[in-house]
């Protein structure tokens, strides 16, 4: 997503556009996009039941 699109989306939602912040917003959006990529490989990961291993010594 380029700075032009970010600027237009901010304006469309009624947010003020500060030109110097566009670089940081773009960086944050790219970070979020990179974090979402592994979820595409395993989209139903949140439906898996986690396995819990309990040490018997901790229960005493």
C-alpha positions in Angstrom: 0.0 0.0 0.0 1.5 3.3 -1.1 1.5 6.6 0.7 -1.1 7.9 -1.8 -3.6 5.2 -0.9 -3.0 5.6 2.8 -3.6 9.3 2.5 -6.8 8.8 0.6 -8.1 6.2 3.1 -7.4 8.5 6.0 -9.2 11.4 4.3 -12.1 9.1 3.4 -12.5 8.2 7.1 -12.2 11.8 8.2 -8.8 11.5 9.9 -6.3 14.4 9.5 -3.4 13.6 7.2 0.1 14.5 8.5 2.5 13.9 5.7 5.4 13.1 8.0 3.4 10.3 9.6 2.6 8.5 6.3 6.0 6.7 6.3 5.4 5.4 9.8 1.9 4.3 9.0 3.1 2.5 5.9 5.8 0.7 8.0 3.2 -0.4 10.6 0.9 -1.7 7.8 3.8 -3.7 6.3 4.6 -5.2 9.7 1.0 -6.3 10.2 0.9 -7.8 6.7 4.1 -9.7 7.4 2.7 -11.0 10.7 -0.4 -12.2 9.0 1.4 -14.2 6.3 2.0 -17.4 8.4 -1.7 -17.5 9.1 -2.4 -18.1 5.4 -0.4 -21.4 5.7 -2.5 -22.6 8.7 -5.8 -20.7 8.7 -7.5 -23.1 11.1 -4.7 -23.1 13.7 -6.8 -21.4 16.3 -9.3 -24.3 16.1 -6.6 -26.8 17.3 -6.8 -27.9 20.9 -3.6 -27.1 22.7 -1.7 -29.8 24.5 -0.7 -29.1 28.1 2.1 -31.0 29.7 2.0 -31.0 33.5 5.0 -31.9 35.6 3.8 -34.1 38.4 6.3 -32.5 40.8 4.6 -29.1 40.4 1.2 -30.6 41.6 2.5 -31.7 45.0 
